Amino acid sequence: MLDRAEKKRPYVDTFIYELGLRESNLSKRAKIDELRLSSDEWDRVTLFTSLLVVRSCQQSLILSMSLTWNHLDGALAC
């Protein structure tokens, strides 16, 4: 979900901005405006999603190594 939000960043910012414009209550509008992410927060989203990609790749590698080891172990047992 974060990955998609990062890819659609301009649309996320616009959505929150327009949502705030539709609110007539000023205190609610202020709270909605606070939902917009700063540049630093978007940088953290980018960093976090890159960490998730690395973790996902590591898990895939471990799984493929495990499958390879099981095949090798089975072949050696013969």
Contacts in CASP RR format, 6 or more apart in sequence:
PFRMAT RR
TARGET T0000
AUTHOR 0000-0000-0000
METHOD contacts of the structure
MODEL  1
MLDRAEKKRPYVDTFIYELGLRESNLSKRAKIDELRLSSDEWDRVTLFTS
LLVVRSCQQSLILSMSLTWNHLDGALAC
2 45 0 8 1.000
2 48 0 8 1.000
2 49 0 8 1.000
2 52 0 8 1.000
3 49 0 8 1.000
3 52 0 8 1.000
5 12 0 8 1.000
5 45 0 8 1.000
6 42 0 8 1.000
6 45 0 8 1.000
6 46 0 8 1.000
6 49 0 8 1.000
9 42 0 8 1.000
12 37 0 8 1.000
13 36 0 8 1.000
13 37 0 8 1.000
16 32 0 8 1.000
16 33 0 8 1.000
16 35 0 8 1.000
16 36 0 8 1.000
17 33 0 8 1.000
17 36 0 8 1.000
19 32 0 8 1.000
20 29 0 8 1.000
20 32 0 8 1.000
20 33 0 8 1.000
21 29 0 8 1.000
23 29 0 8 1.000
23 32 0 8 1.000
37 45 0 8 1.000
END
